[in-house]
Amino acid sequence: MNEINNGDDSMKYLPKARSGREKQVYNDVGAREVAGCVPIDPKTGKVLLISR
């Protein structure tokens, strides 16, 4: 596991993505923690949605 120094704490991350239900991460109230991004058009402030 590697460490990243983000100023006041350090974060640990795995070099490979987790896969599989048993490797999911949950917070103190039982909500699943996920990462992602939401692209927002800076001119209009609208969320960009791409589908095919």
C-alpha positions, -999 to +999 in steps of 0.1 A: +000+000+000+012+035-008+007+067+011-002+102-001+004+132+021-025+156+016-015+182+041-028+172+075-035+135+071-022+108+049-043+087+026-036+051+017-046+037-017-042+004-035-023+004-068-052-016-083-089-009-082-110-030-058-135-053-074-160-077-059-188-072-034-167-083-004-141-055-011-166-026-010-159+003+015-187+016+038-188+046+061-199+048+098-236+049+089-234+021+064-234+041+031-211+027+004-182+050-004-176+055-041-154+079-062-162+096-095-166+129-112-195+149-125-186+171-155-202+205-153-203+230-182-186+262-168-206+285-190-241+272-182-235+254-149-253+224-163-243+188-157-230+171-189-246+137-196-231+115-223-250+084-235-248+062-265 
